[in-house]
Amino acid sequence: MAVLGGVLRFTRLGEPGSLVFDETYYVKDAYSLLQSGYERAWPEDANESFTAGQPQVLLDEPEYVVHPPVGKWMIAFGMALFGSDNSFGWRFGAALTGALTVLLLGLIAARLFSSPALGALAGLFLAVDGHHLVHSRTSLLDVFLTFWVVAAFGALLLDRRDGRLRLARALSRTAGGGDPGGGALLYGPWLLWRPWRIVAGVCLGLAVGTKWSALAFVAVFGLMTVLWDVSARRVAGVHRWESALFRDGIPAFLTIIPTALITYAASWSGWLFSDDAYNRQWARENPDEGWSWLPAPVRSLAEYHRSAYAFHNGLSSEHSYSSNAWTWLFMGRPTSFFYESSAEGEAGCAVVSCSTAVTSVGNPLIWWAAALSLLVVLFYWAGRRDWRAGAVLSGVAAGYLPWFAYPERTTFFFYAVSFEPFLILALVYVLGLILGRPSDSPQRRRVGLLVTGCFVAGVLALSAYFLPVWTAETIPYSGWRLRMWMPSWI
């Protein structure tokens, strides 16, 4: 499925050949990072020069930006390999990251559900869904955020298995020493060395270093991994299993949070080691403000963060494609990244009027079925205490629910890509229920296979139908209108 995802993401990756939507910020910032290690300003007509393959019009003064640098460094990686003067180069990082996310999700689903078939379905759905595909073919930050979030979830999933094995070995050693109960099973052993939690901390630090919205994943995933340990101690027979909130909660905090913080701070090294970056000399110019006991570079960086937080918190400008979080699960207002009309004889148009579009509308069958699947997954978590359902819901909650706290803020549907992999896991969870268990009757299994097969066929058919408006193909205007199923999609 990763190969299919790669083919869809790299084929015609350079189309359209101009900066689209927020690429105007992040691609040019990435070029600045390559040149100086920090973001610099651009002249008013920079887009035209950049698209024409002449990015050297970069100005000398620094630029004020409000997003951390990790995602922009990942864009810069592709530009370093394939050049800054072509659209393939500035989108390569996004396409590679998107394809790797498809691979990661398939592996995660296979382990989570103990089924290679369900892992393949998860990878397939992410590979062919238009919302993730559009992000993978345009250099915005959210596809990089999604990758690091999924990678952190996968690391914690591996830590769950590793932690249970370590707990079992520790209890076995204690029992072998002649103390199978009493103190050994009152609280259980300390499990301090958890290398996969360190990996998760690095991934979460890089996620926050891409967009601050990842902070919610840090909090939710941290709670999730500790609750997994609580459950492990209870199942192992530890009498005071709730002590895991202390015995595992504190080590988890001291492992994940400092690792994430160090990783995040390191991502600002280009800014920290510069002299001319925006606000870099704030501490020297304002010696009596802020926390004077901190080193000057740290004080300046703290002031930068305060300013950026105030900007994000007060962002309420109108935009024609803004959408409230309530509408995201049902794709009430997908974001148009690019639209261009052409007449007969122009840009390969063979009819009276044509359209070339890049629209972040997802595959309707995937998204709407996934939204309904959340209800089933919620039931299995609350009613049957299925930890897998809880894990899936944790990812959705961390990526989705925080946006309801900012009803006045300008938000967009494309933000939902950060939790889309968990929506797909919810959908695959339900398809696993439909397929049934190996112990079910052959007739029951055949029915489940037929239903699932028809669903997958419908997904593939719809993806093929919507592909032109995901990949900037020039099609008749009437064909574009037929793909805009709701007036709010236009």
C-alpha positions as CSV (number, residue, x, y, z in Angstrom):
1,M,0.0,0.0,0.0
2,A,2.9,2.3,0.6
3,V,3.9,1.8,-3.1
4,L,0.4,2.7,-4.2
5,G,0.6,5.7,-1.9
6,G,3.9,6.7,-3.3
7,V,2.7,6.4,-6.9
8,L,-0.3,8.6,-6.3
9,R,1.8,11.2,-4.4
10,F,4.7,11.4,-6.8
11,T,3.0,11.2,-10.2
12,R,2.6,14.7,-11.6
13,L,3.8,16.1,-8.3
14,G,5.0,19.3,-10.0
15,E,1.5,20.2,-11.0
16,P,0.4,22.9,-10.6
17,G,3.8,24.5,-11.2
18,S,3.1,27.6,-9.0
19,L,2.9,28.1,-5.3
20,V,-0.6,27.1,-4.1
21,F,-2.5,28.3,-1.0
22,D,-0.2,28.4,2.1
23,E,2.8,27.2,0.1
24,T,3.4,30.9,-0.3
25,Y,4.5,31.0,3.3
26,Y,6.1,27.6,4.0
27,V,8.0,27.0,0.8
28,K,9.6,30.4,0.9
29,D,10.4,30.0,4.6
30,A,12.0,26.7,3.8
31,Y,14.2,28.3,1.2
32,S,15.1,31.0,3.8
33,L,16.1,28.2,6.2
34,L,18.4,26.7,3.6
35,Q,20.1,30.0,3.0
36,S,20.3,31.4,6.5
37,G,19.0,29.0,9.1
38,Y,16.1,31.3,9.9
39,E,13.2,32.9,8.0
40,R,13.9,36.1,6.0
41,A,11.5,38.5,4.4
42,W,10.5,38.6,0.7
43,P,9.5,41.4,-1.7
44,E,5.8,41.8,-2.7
45,D,6.2,40.1,-6.0
46,A,8.2,37.1,-4.6
47,N,5.7,34.5,-5.7
48,E,6.1,35.3,-9.4
49,S,9.9,35.2,-9.1
50,F,9.9,32.0,-7.1
51,T,7.5,30.2,-9.5
52,A,9.7,31.4,-12.4
53,G,12.7,29.5,-10.8
54,Q,14.4,32.6,-9.4
55,P,14.1,32.4,-5.6
56,Q,17.2,34.6,-5.1
57,V,15.0,37.7,-4.5
58,L,15.1,36.9,-0.8
59,L,15.6,40.1,1.3
60,D,18.2,40.5,4.0
61,E,15.9,41.5,6.9
62,P,14.3,38.8,9.1
63,E,10.6,37.7,8.8
64,Y,8.2,37.2,11.7
65,V,6.7,33.7,11.5
66,V,4.3,32.0,13.9
67,H,5.0,28.3,13.3
68,P,8.1,26.4,14.5
69,P,10.6,25.3,12.0
70,V,10.5,21.4,11.8
71,G,8.0,21.1,9.0
72,K,9.8,23.8,7.0
73,W,13.1,22.0,7.4
74,M,11.4,18.9,6.0
75,I,10.3,20.9,3.0
76,A,13.9,22.3,2.7
77,F,15.2,18.7,2.6
78,G,13.5,18.1,-0.7
79,M,14.6,21.5,-2.0
80,A,18.2,20.6,-1.1
81,L,17.9,17.4,-3.1
82,F,16.1,18.5,-6.2
83,G,16.5,22.3,-6.2
84,S,14.5,25.3,-5.0
85,D,13.7,26.4,-8.6
86,N,11.0,23.8,-9.3
87,S,7.7,22.6,-7.8
88,F,8.8,19.0,-7.6
89,G,11.7,20.0,-5.4
90,W,9.7,22.0,-3.0
91,R,7.0,19.3,-2.7
92,F,9.2,16.2,-2.5
93,G,9.4,16.3,1.3
94,A,5.7,16.4,1.6
95,A,5.2,13.5,-0.9
96,L,7.8,11.3,0.8
97,T,6.4,12.0,4.2
98,G,2.9,11.2,3.1
99,A,4.0,7.9,1.6
100,L,5.9,7.0,4.8
101,T,2.8,7.8,6.8
102,V,0.8,5.3,4.7
103,L,3.4,2.7,5.5
104,L,3.5,3.5,9.2
105,L,-0.3,3.4,9.5
106,G,-0.5,0.0,7.9
107,L,2.1,-1.4,10.2
108,I,0.4,0.2,13.2
109,A,-3.0,-1.2,12.3
110,A,-1.5,-4.7,11.7
111,R,-0.1,-4.7,15.2
112,L,-3.0,-3.0,16.9
113,F,-5.6,-5.4,15.5
114,S,-3.2,-8.4,15.2
115,S,-4.2,-8.7,11.5
116,P,-2.1,-8.1,8.4
117,A,-5.3,-7.9,6.4
118,L,-6.7,-5.0,8.5
119,G,-3.2,-3.3,8.4
120,A,-3.4,-3.5,4.6
121,L,-6.9,-1.9,4.6
122,A,-5.7,0.9,6.8
123,G,-2.8,1.6,4.6
124,L,-5.0,1.4,1.5
125,F,-7.6,3.9,2.8
126,L,-5.0,6.5,3.7
127,A,-3.2,5.9,0.4
128,V,-6.3,6.6,-1.7
129,D,-8.0,9.3,0.4
130,G,-8.0,12.7,-1.2
131,H,-7.6,14.7,2.0
132,H,-4.3,13.1,2.9
133,L,-3.3,12.9,-0.8
134,V,-3.7,16.6,-1.3
135,H,-1.6,17.4,1.8
136,S,1.0,15.0,0.5
137,R,1.2,16.8,-2.8
138,T,1.4,20.3,-1.4
139,S,3.9,21.7,1.0
140,L,1.9,22.8,4.0
141,L,2.9,21.8,7.5
142,D,0.1,19.5,8.4
143,V,1.3,16.4,6.6
144,F,4.5,16.6,8.6
145,L,2.6,17.1,11.8
146,T,0.5,14.0,11.0
147,F,3.6,11.9,10.3
148,W,5.3,12.7,13.7
149,V,2.0,12.1,15.6
150,V,1.5,8.7,13.9
151,A,5.1,7.8,14.6
152,A,4.7,8.7,18.3
153,F,1.6,6.6,18.5
154,G,3.4,3.7,16.9
155,A,6.3,4.0,19.3
156,L,3.9,4.0,22.3
157,L,2.2,1.0,20.9
158,L,5.6,-0.8,20.8
159,D,6.3,0.4,24.4
160,R,3.0,-1.1,25.5
161,R,4.1,-4.5,24.5
162,D,7.7,-4.0,25.7
163,G,6.5,-2.7,29.1
164,R,4.2,-5.7,29.6
165,L,7.1,-8.1,28.8
166,R,9.3,-6.2,31.2
167,L,6.6,-6.4,33.9
168,A,6.1,-10.1,33.4
169,R,9.9,-10.8,33.6
170,A,10.3,-8.7,36.7
171,L,7.4,-10.5,38.5
172,S,8.8,-13.8,37.3
173,R,12.2,-13.1,38.7
174,T,10.6,-12.0,42.0
175,A,8.6,-15.2,42.2
176,G,11.7,-17.2,41.4
177,G,13.4,-15.7,44.4
178,G,10.7,-17.1,46.7
179,D,8.5,-14.0,47.0
180,P,5.6,-14.6,44.7
181,G,3.2,-12.4,46.7
182,G,3.3,-10.0,49.6
183,G,5.5,-7.0,48.8
184,A,6.1,-8.2,45.2
185,L,2.5,-8.1,44.2
186,L,1.5,-5.2,46.5
187,Y,2.7,-2.5,44.2
188,G,4.7,-4.2,41.5
189,P,8.2,-3.4,40.3
190,W,9.6,-0.1,39.0
191,L,10.0,-0.2,35.2
192,L,12.4,2.7,34.5
193,W,14.0,1.8,31.2
194,R,11.5,2.3,28.5
195,P,13.4,3.1,25.2
196,W,10.3,3.3,23.1
197,R,9.0,6.1,25.3
198,I,12.2,8.0,24.4
199,V,11.4,7.5,20.7
200,A,7.9,8.7,21.3
201,G,9.2,11.8,23.1
202,V,11.5,12.6,20.2
203,C,8.6,12.2,17.7
204,L,6.3,14.4,19.9
205,G,8.9,17.0,20.2
206,L,9.2,17.1,16.4
207,A,5.4,17.2,16.1
208,V,5.3,20.3,18.4
209,G,8.2,21.7,16.5
210,T,6.0,21.5,13.4
211,K,2.8,23.0,14.8
212,W,1.8,23.8,18.4
213,S,-1.5,22.0,18.1
214,A,0.6,18.8,18.7
215,L,0.7,19.8,22.4
216,A,-2.7,18.1,22.8
217,F,-1.2,14.8,21.5
218,V,1.6,15.1,24.1
219,A,-0.9,15.3,26.9
220,V,-3.4,12.7,25.6
221,F,-0.7,10.2,24.6
222,G,1.1,10.6,27.9
223,L,-2.1,9.8,29.8
224,M,-2.8,6.9,27.5
225,T,0.5,5.2,28.0
226,V,0.2,5.4,31.8
227,L,-3.3,4.0,31.7
228,W,-2.0,1.1,29.7
229,D,0.5,0.4,32.5
230,V,-2.2,0.6,35.1
231,S,-4.2,-2.0,33.2
232,A,-1.0,-4.2,32.8
233,R,-0.4,-4.2,36.6
234,R,-4.1,-5.0,37.3
235,V,-4.0,-7.9,34.8
236,A,-0.7,-9.2,36.3
237,G,-2.3,-9.5,39.7
238,V,-0.7,-6.5,41.4
239,H,-2.9,-5.7,44.4
240,R,-2.4,-2.0,44.4
241,W,-2.3,-1.7,40.7
242,E,-3.5,1.9,40.9
243,S,0.0,2.7,42.2
244,A,1.0,2.7,38.5
245,L,-0.2,6.3,38.4
246,F,2.9,6.9,40.6
247,R,5.3,4.1,39.7
248,D,4.7,4.5,35.9
249,G,3.3,8.0,35.7
250,I,6.3,9.8,37.1
251,P,8.9,7.9,35.0
252,A,6.7,8.3,31.9
253,F,6.5,12.1,32.5
254,L,10.3,12.3,33.2
255,T,11.0,10.3,30.0
256,I,8.6,11.7,27.5
257,I,8.4,15.4,28.5
258,P,12.1,16.3,28.8
259,T,12.9,14.3,25.7
260,A,10.2,16.2,23.8
261,L,11.3,19.5,25.2
262,I,15.0,19.0,24.3
263,T,14.0,17.9,20.8
264,Y,11.7,20.9,20.4
265,A,14.4,23.3,21.6
266,A,17.0,21.7,19.3
267,S,14.7,22.4,16.3
268,W,15.2,26.1,17.0
269,S,18.9,25.8,16.7
270,G,19.0,27.8,13.4
271,W,17.3,30.7,15.1
272,L,19.4,30.4,18.3
273,F,22.7,30.4,16.6
274,S,21.9,33.3,14.4
275,D,22.4,37.0,15.1
276,D,19.8,38.5,12.8
277,A,16.7,36.3,13.2
278,Y,13.5,38.1,14.2
279,N,13.5,39.0,17.9
280,R,16.8,37.3,18.3
281,Q,18.3,40.3,20.2
282,W,15.1,41.1,22.2
283,A,16.7,40.3,25.5
284,R,19.6,42.6,24.9
285,E,17.3,45.4,23.8
286,N,14.9,44.8,26.8
287,P,17.2,43.9,29.7
288,D,14.6,44.6,32.4
289,E,11.7,42.7,30.9
290,G,10.9,39.0,31.2
291,W,12.7,36.4,33.3
292,S,16.1,38.2,33.7
293,W,17.6,35.1,35.3
294,L,17.4,33.2,32.1
295,P,20.2,33.3,29.4
296,A,19.6,36.0,26.9
297,P,18.9,33.7,23.9
298,V,16.3,31.7,25.9
299,R,14.6,35.0,27.1
300,S,14.4,36.1,23.5
301,L,13.0,32.8,22.4
302,A,10.4,32.9,25.2
303,E,9.3,36.4,24.1
304,Y,9.0,35.1,20.6
305,H,6.8,32.3,21.8
306,R,4.6,34.7,23.8
307,S,4.1,36.9,20.8
308,A,3.3,33.9,18.5
309,Y,0.8,32.5,21.0
310,A,-0.9,35.9,21.2
311,F,-1.2,35.9,17.4
312,H,-2.7,32.4,17.2
313,N,-5.1,33.1,20.1
314,G,-6.4,36.3,18.4
315,L,-6.5,34.9,14.8
316,S,-10.1,35.7,13.7
317,S,-9.8,37.1,10.2
318,E,-12.4,36.1,7.7
319,H,-11.6,33.6,5.0
320,S,-13.9,32.2,2.3
321,Y,-12.8,28.6,3.1
322,S,-12.8,28.8,6.9
323,S,-14.9,26.1,8.5
324,N,-16.1,25.3,12.1
325,A,-14.8,22.1,13.7
326,W,-18.4,20.9,14.0
327,T,-18.5,20.3,10.2
328,W,-15.1,18.6,9.7
329,L,-16.2,14.9,10.2
330,F,-18.8,15.4,7.4
331,M,-16.6,17.6,5.2
332,G,-18.9,20.5,5.3
333,R,-16.4,23.0,3.8
334,P,-13.3,21.4,2.2
335,T,-10.5,23.9,1.5
336,S,-9.7,24.8,-2.1
337,F,-5.9,24.9,-2.5
338,F,-6.0,25.8,-6.1
339,Y,-8.5,26.6,-8.9
340,E,-8.0,27.8,-12.4
341,S,-10.4,27.9,-15.3
342,S,-9.4,27.7,-19.0
343,A,-11.1,28.0,-22.3
344,E,-11.0,25.7,-25.3
345,G,-7.4,25.4,-26.6
346,E,-5.8,26.6,-23.4
347,A,-3.9,24.4,-21.0
348,G,-5.0,21.2,-22.8
349,C,-8.7,22.1,-22.6
350,A,-10.7,20.3,-25.4
351,V,-14.1,21.7,-24.6
352,V,-15.7,25.1,-24.2
353,S,-14.7,25.5,-20.6
354,C,-12.3,23.5,-18.3
355,S,-11.3,23.5,-14.6
356,T,-8.0,22.7,-12.9
357,A,-8.4,22.2,-9.2
358,V,-6.7,21.0,-6.0
359,T,-9.4,20.6,-3.4
360,S,-8.9,18.9,0.0
361,V,-12.2,17.0,-0.1
362,G,-11.7,13.5,1.2
363,N,-13.2,10.3,-0.2
364,P,-16.8,10.6,1.0
365,L,-17.2,6.9,1.6
366,I,-14.1,6.8,3.9
367,W,-14.9,10.0,5.8
368,W,-18.6,9.5,6.3
369,A,-18.2,5.8,7.2
370,A,-15.4,6.7,9.6
371,A,-17.6,9.3,11.3
372,L,-20.2,6.7,11.9
373,S,-17.6,4.2,13.0
374,L,-16.6,6.4,15.9
375,L,-20.0,5.7,17.6
376,V,-19.3,1.9,17.4
377,V,-15.7,2.4,18.7
378,L,-17.0,4.5,21.5
379,F,-19.4,1.8,22.5
380,Y,-16.7,-0.9,22.5
381,W,-14.5,1.3,24.6
382,A,-17.1,2.4,27.2
383,G,-19.1,-0.8,27.1
384,R,-16.5,-3.5,26.6
385,R,-13.3,-1.8,27.8
386,D,-11.5,-2.6,24.6
387,W,-8.1,-0.8,24.9
388,R,-7.7,-0.7,21.2
389,A,-10.9,1.3,20.9
390,G,-9.6,3.6,23.6
391,A,-6.3,4.1,21.7
392,V,-8.1,5.0,18.5
393,L,-10.4,7.5,20.3
394,S,-7.4,9.1,22.0
395,G,-5.9,10.0,18.7
396,V,-9.2,11.5,17.4
397,A,-9.8,13.4,20.7
398,A,-6.3,14.9,20.8
399,G,-6.4,16.1,17.2
400,Y,-10.1,17.2,17.1
401,L,-11.5,18.2,20.4
402,P,-9.1,21.1,21.2
403,W,-10.4,23.1,18.2
404,F,-13.8,23.4,19.9
405,A,-12.2,25.6,22.6
406,Y,-11.6,28.3,20.0
407,P,-14.9,28.9,18.4
408,E,-14.0,32.5,17.3
409,R,-10.7,31.4,15.8
410,T,-10.3,31.1,12.0
411,T,-10.0,27.4,11.4
412,F,-10.0,25.2,8.3
413,F,-11.0,21.6,7.5
414,F,-7.5,20.7,6.4
415,Y,-6.4,20.8,10.0
416,A,-8.3,17.5,10.4
417,V,-5.5,15.6,8.6
418,S,-3.7,15.4,11.9
419,F,-6.3,12.9,13.2
420,E,-7.4,11.4,9.9
421,P,-5.2,8.3,10.5
422,F,-7.1,7.6,13.7
423,L,-10.4,8.0,11.9
424,I,-9.2,5.4,9.4
425,L,-8.3,3.1,12.3
426,A,-11.8,3.5,13.7
427,L,-13.2,2.5,10.3
428,V,-10.9,-0.5,10.1
429,Y,-11.9,-1.4,13.6
430,V,-15.5,-1.7,12.5
431,L,-14.6,-3.5,9.3
432,G,-12.8,-6.0,11.5
433,L,-16.0,-6.6,13.4
434,I,-17.9,-7.0,10.1
435,L,-15.3,-9.6,8.9
436,G,-15.8,-11.6,12.0
437,R,-13.5,-13.8,14.1
438,P,-11.8,-17.0,12.9
439,S,-14.1,-19.0,15.1
440,D,-17.3,-17.7,13.4
441,S,-19.2,-19.9,10.9
442,P,-18.0,-20.0,7.3
443,Q,-21.3,-18.4,6.2
444,R,-20.8,-15.5,8.6
445,R,-17.3,-15.0,7.4
446,R,-18.4,-15.0,3.8
447,V,-21.0,-12.4,4.4
448,G,-18.5,-10.2,6.2
449,L,-16.0,-10.6,3.4
450,L,-18.6,-9.7,0.8
451,V,-19.7,-6.6,2.7
452,T,-16.1,-5.5,3.2
453,G,-15.1,-6.3,-0.4
454,C,-18.0,-4.2,-1.7
455,F,-17.0,-1.3,0.6
456,V,-13.4,-1.4,-0.6
457,A,-14.5,-1.5,-4.2
458,G,-16.7,1.6,-3.6
459,V,-13.8,3.4,-2.0
460,L,-11.5,2.7,-4.9
461,A,-14.2,3.7,-7.4
462,L,-14.8,7.0,-5.7
463,S,-11.1,7.8,-5.3
464,A,-10.7,7.2,-9.1
465,Y,-13.6,9.5,-9.7
466,F,-12.3,12.3,-7.4
467,L,-8.7,12.0,-8.4
468,P,-8.7,14.8,-11.0
469,V,-9.8,17.4,-8.4
470,W,-7.1,16.2,-6.0
471,T,-4.2,16.3,-8.5
472,A,-4.8,19.4,-10.7
473,E,-5.9,17.6,-13.8
474,T,-7.6,19.7,-16.4
475,I,-11.1,18.4,-16.9
476,P,-14.4,19.9,-18.4
477,Y,-16.1,22.4,-16.1
478,S,-19.2,20.2,-16.1
479,G,-17.0,17.3,-14.7
480,W,-15.7,19.5,-12.0
481,R,-19.2,20.6,-11.0
482,L,-20.3,16.9,-10.8
483,R,-17.6,16.2,-8.3
484,M,-18.8,19.1,-6.1
485,W,-21.5,17.2,-4.3
486,M,-22.6,20.0,-2.0
487,P,-22.8,23.7,-2.6
488,S,-20.5,24.3,0.3
489,W,-17.7,22.4,-1.5
490,I,-17.5,25.1,-4.2
